[in-house]
Amino acid sequence: MKLTLGFSPCPNDTFIFDALIHHKIDTQGLDFEVEYQDVETLNQKAFQGELDITKLSYHAFAYVIEKYVLLDAGSALGFGVGPLLVTKNEELAARLSQYTGAFLPQELQNLRIGIPGKYTTANFLLSLAYPLLQNKQELIFSEIEQALLRGEIGLGLIIHENRFTYQDKGLHKVVDLGDYWEQTTQQPIPLGGIVIKRSLPMDVQLLVNDLIHQSVEYAFANPKSGLDYIRSHAQEMEEDVMYKHIELYVNRYSSDLGAEGKEAIHSMFDRARALELIPKSLEGLFLR
């Protein structure tokens, strides 16, 4: 049986899925046709139901709960892993960092912000921390730093490996939105998860979940096994940066969400529904 599988080319995802797609574990008759896309493209594909299994933002998951269910394995949650709001203007960074919540001076409210997608968890967190910042421009996540440096936007919402490179490019942090979430909730921040179509047989859903769990555990036990594969998709990233990226986003929640991970996801969805940022649904979030 062949299933379509979408995930990003970022090191955390290629690290997780290396053993699965290269049959370093026994996939028990399942084959996977892989599609590599940035997270917002994967979100859009999920809205259309194009892929059997896909990585997507937790924010986007709220819009496809009727089609997909969340697997226990493969997620990105954690502490200190949130998106960063950055700017080229050091004075602006210092001033804006004084504010979060509903108050923001009028002259700061129209700042143009580059975001990695409307349905990313990063944008959801931005909406929580700075609800009055609404002048947003959607960009591919890897293009946001350059747009800042060219002066096309005043603020940038950066994710993934850009956390490690923005200072080298002369950019300044306004706020770590992961810290904002953690201080508000004392919970890990849910960034992205792996979902599977509800229409697939339950035994297939459970098998895929188990295989991704095995793939993560294989990667933990053999961290250099997929180095060439990870590097081939890492956009000329240095090896130490690749593994910093992996260490940041792949952890025990990636192997199994567990009760703590599921509680954090429920908290995010409850908060978002209370603020009417996502639609309500009667479907359960989790596979089991």
N, C-alpha and C positions, 0 to 999 in steps of 0.2 A: 504494500500500500504506500503510495506517495502522497505526502502532504506538503502544501506550500507553507513556508516559514519566513517571516520578515523580522529582521533586526537591524540595528545600526552597524556601521563599520567601525565604531569606536572600540577601543581596547577592552572595555568591560564586557561588551556583548560578544566579541569574538573570543575572548577568554572563556566565557561561559559555554558557548556553543561549539567550540572546537572539537571536543571529544564526541559530541553527538553527530555532527555532520560529516566527520571524517571516520566514523565507525571505530573509534578507539574504545567504545563500549558496545555491547551487543544491543542493537536497536530492535531486535525481535521482529524482523520483517518490515519495519518502517523505513522508508527513505524520505529525504527532505529536499525539496526544491527551494533554494535560498534566494531571497531578494534583500539586497542591502540598500537601505534608505535612511535619511535623517528622520528624526523622531516625528516631526510634524507631517512629513509625507506618509509615514506609517500610520499616524492618526487619521489622516484623510482616507487612506486605503481601508482602515478599519470601519470608518463610517459607511463605506460602500460594501463592506463585507467581502473584500477581494481575497483575503488570505485566510487559510485554515488556522494558523497560529501566528501571532504577531506580538512584538514589543509595542507598547504604546504608553503615553503619559497617563498617569492616574486621573488627571483632569479629563482627558479624552474618554477614558473608560466609562465615565458617568453617562456618556451619550450613546454607548453601544452595549449597555448591559443586557438589552433584550437579545442581542445576537451572540455575545461572547461571555464566557465565565473566566474568572481569574484563577490561574494556577498558583500552587503554593511555592513552586520553584521558579527561579529566574529573575526575581524582582530586584530593583535597586531601591533600598531604603537605608537609612543610616543617620548618624550624627555627624555634623560637619561636612555635609555633602550637598548643601543647597546651592541654588543659583546665586550669582552676585550681580548687584546693580553697580555699574561703573560709569565713569565719565573721564573725559580728557582734561577737564577743568578742576584743578585741585581745590580751589576756593569754593566752587559749586559743590564738590563732594563733601567738604566740611560743613557747609550750610545745610544741605539737604539731609545729611545724616542726623541732624537734630530733630527731624520730624518723622513720625510714622503715625498711622491711624487717620482719622477723619480730618485733621487740621493740616492745611498746607497753604502758605501764602499764595495769593492770587498770581503773582508774577512767576511762580515756579510751576503752576498747574499746567501750563501749556508746553512744557518741555517735551521735545520729540524723543520718543524712546524706541529703540530697536529691540524687538522681542523675537525669540526663536519660533514663534507660532502662537496663534490665538488659544489653541487647546492644550498647550504645554502646561505641565505642573508649575513651571517657572512663572508663567503669566498668571496662573491662579494665585500663587504666593504674592506676586506683585500687587494683585488686586486686593489682597488682604491687608498688606502693609501700607500701600499707597493708593487707596481707592479713587483719589482725585486725579491721579496721573492717567489720563485717557487718550492722549495723543500718541498712538502706538503705530509702528510700522513693522510689518512682519518681514523677517529676513531669515535666510539660512543661517543657522547658529554660527557657522565658521566665518561668516561675512560681517558679523556685528562689530568686531574690533576695528576692522578697516574702515567701516562706515563712520565710526567715532573719530578715528584719526583724520579722515577727510572732512570732518565737520558736517556731515550729512544728517547726523542725529546728535542730540545733546547728552543722552543717556543710553546705555546699552545693558541688556539683560543677558548675561553670559552663562554658559553651562559647559559641561564636559571638560575637555583638556584646556579650554581657555582660562579656567581657574588658575592654571599654573603659568600662564604666559602673559596675562594682561599687564602686570607690573613692568615686565621687560620692554613693553611697548609704550611706556610712559602714561599708562592709564591709572586711575585712582578709584578705590572702592568707596562707594556710598554706604552700602549695607550688604551684609551676608543674609540673604532671605532664609537660609537654612537656620542660622542662629535665631532669627526672628521667630520662626516656627517653633524651634526647640524651647526658647524661653517662654513662649506663650503656652505651650502644651506639655513640655517635659517628655515629649515622645520623639522617636525617630521620624524623619521626614520621608514620606512616600513619594518617590520621583517617577519611576516607571515600572510597569509590570508586564508579565507575559500572559496573554489570554488565548483561549481556544474556542472555536465555534461550538455553541451549545447543540447544534444540529448533528455533530459527529457522535457516533456511538459512545456510551459512557465508558466502555472498556478501553476505547482508543484514547479518550480524554485522560483517563487515569494512567494509562501506559505512557503517554507523552509527558505527563507530570513527573512520573517516576524516572523517565529517561533524562529529563532536564536536570533533575536532582542528581542523578548519577554523573552527568556531564560536569556539573559544578564541582562535585566531590573529586572527580578525576583531575580537574584543573587545580584544585587546592593541593592534591597529592603530588601533582606533576606540573608545577607552575611554568616551567620552561618548555613543556612539550609542544605548545602551540605557538612558540615565539615567531617562527617564520610567517605563519598564517596571520598572526596578530599584526606583525610589522607591515605585512603587505597591504593592510587596509588602514594603517595608522597615519596617513598623510604626512610622511617624512618626520614623524615624531621621534625624538631620542628615546632610547630604550628605558632610561630611568624615568622619563616622563610617562611613558606607556605604563610602567608598573606602579607609579604613583597613582595614575588614573585608575588602574585595576584595584589597588588597595583601598581607594576611596569609595568605589561604588560596588565592589563585590565583597560580600561578608556573609555572616550566618543567615541573614534574611534572604540572601540569594539562593541558599540551599533549601531553606524552608521558612516561610513567613512566621510560623509559630503564633502563639497567642498574642505576644507583644506586637508583632508586625501587623496582625489583623486588627488589633485594637487601634493602632495608629491610622490605618486605612479607614476604619469606621469613623474615627474622629474627624479625619479630613472630609469625608463625605457628609457627615452630619453638619459640620461647620459650613460647608459650601452650600448645602441645601437650605440651611437657616438663612443664609445671605442671598438665596435665590440665584446663585452662580451656576448651578447645575440643575437638570430636571430631576424630579422624583421618579422612583421606580420601585415596584414590588418584588423584582427579581433579587435573589440572593447574590452576593458579590463573589463568593468563593466556591471552588470546586468541591471542597469538603471541609 
